[in-house]
Amino acid sequence: MKKFMDSAWAMRLLALVCALVLFAYVNSLKSSHNTSILTNSSSKTTLTSNRKVTINAPLELNVNSTKYFVTGYPENVKVTIEGPAALVTTTANTQNFKVYANLSDLSVGRHSVKVQVDGLNKELSYSLNQKYIHINIQPRRTATYKVRADFNKSNVAAGYEAGTARLGTSSVKVTGAVSEVSRVAKVVAVVNTVKNLQKSVNQQAMIEALDANGQTLNVVLTPSTTSVYIPIKQAATTKDVPVDLKASGKTSADTSYSFSTDTKSVTVTGTKAALAKLSSLPVDVDVSDVTSNTEKTVKVSTDDEDDISSVSPTSIKVKITVKSN
């Protein structure tokens, strides 16, 4: 054994084994290092991946709104932001930035103004779908107008009619450019009704300011809505009916009364159905204090008649004849 270990072949074999072991160890370290690099690279790619999103952001105006009224600008502007995915997601959810146009140094008239963005993180880039807005700055005016209900009267069913509308507010404040407010011809609460309408309407209605041609004006209304009640009832018509004179009040058992009047008939107003049932109108003649022939003015009333709204005349002269039994 000692001779073998001292031989040249033994030394060569030992050197070969050591070389193989060292080679295997170095390869193992290299593989581990490469795997670590790939893992770190993948993680870094995940953390720094980019995202693009478009946000519909409200447009703010820097302007003296108590003195001027601005028209022509969009309510919102689309902003496309791009950058680290996590940062883009947070910004899209919170929208902690503003899109604005600075009008503070502009005078009355038409202008083209640059849209600006403030408050975005520096790591984000952005683009706007509208880089400039075209606006009109005018002196501001506020005026008060009466409001009335507006609806399609042709929707009321045949044989029915609409009564006087009742609104929750009688007047509104109209604010806008002087040129627009001066064009207001009327302010209406627009009521939507169905066809063949037979029932009263009770709804919340939008208020609009219209010019002489019925076109809606670009103004701000306060309030912008109101409640509206429109009574719908059977259409009233008239009919002439005779009066039916009847004694009322305290009467004596041994006394009888007869009545006559020069007014042979009266004109009553009511629904068609109610008038069809009415052949005469009862009129009470109070004889409590009557002891001899006399003439009295008697009130004619329709209070006891359903769906009868009025009568003409409202009083008649009645001759009372007293007879002892």
Disulfide bonds with the S-S distance in Angstrom:
none
